[in-house]
Amino acid sequence: MADISRPLSSIILRASLYQDIADTFKKAENSCKECSCRSGGSTAQRSSKGAVEPARHPGVSCAQIARELGVGANVLTRWKREAEGAGAFSGTGSPRDVELAQLKRELSRVRKERDFLKEAATVLCQGIDLKYQAIRRCRNDFPIRMMCRGLKGSPSGSYAWAGRPASLRTQDNPRLLERIREIHEDSKATIGAPRMRKDLTHGGETASLNRIARLMAANNLYGWPRRKGR
């Protein structure tokens, strides 16, 4: 004859456990009805915790326990999920683990700042427009706030600059650059910024020497210096 003592004992144990949980729910319900203030939260919390315990056993479904306790299956599933999340993130780690996690976050931040400064090293001493250009160029790789902090800018200024229309001089630079290329090719790449400014002035252009030199340097247009006579 098969041994049925073990399944029978487990059924009796489960039945007694369900009875205890049902009694706890009844006590919580009575306390909530008697008290009009919000003082029954701790009792209800203990009740939900007691209802979750049988659902953690292998071979027991939340729907079965919910039917026996008279609660919704979704409610019991939510209680189980909240209990598991509270156990996983209860904050019971040692101070050493907390400090280690903080140091890891700090190291990650410092590495991002280092990598960004490698990319934007050429604009550290430049104007704010060039800095914002570097931030816009690297916005998909690094956080905006971190880049603004490294380049002494502000996130609001970066967003405002991105939405601001280009100035008239910036819009005119491509046309002036084409004229500079023509004169540079006609001179067989022998004249520099000072001579270029003179030729442009004779042609009716109004541009400063610094602007012309900046455009030529940005596009690798250099002159061939003549050797001075002794």
Buried (B, 14 or more C-beta within 10 A) or exposed (E): EEEEEEEEEEEEEBEEBBEEBBEBBEBBBEBBEEEEEEEBEEBBBEBBBBBBEBBEEEEEEBBBBBEBBEBEBEBBBBBBEBBEEEEEEEEEEEEEEEEEEEEEEEEEEEEBBEEBEEBBEEBEEEEBEBBBBBBBEBEEEBBBEBBBBBBEBBBEBBBEBEEEEEEEEEEEBEEBBEBBBEBBEEBEEEBBBEEBBEBBEEEEBEBEEEBBBEBBEEEEBBBEEEEEEE
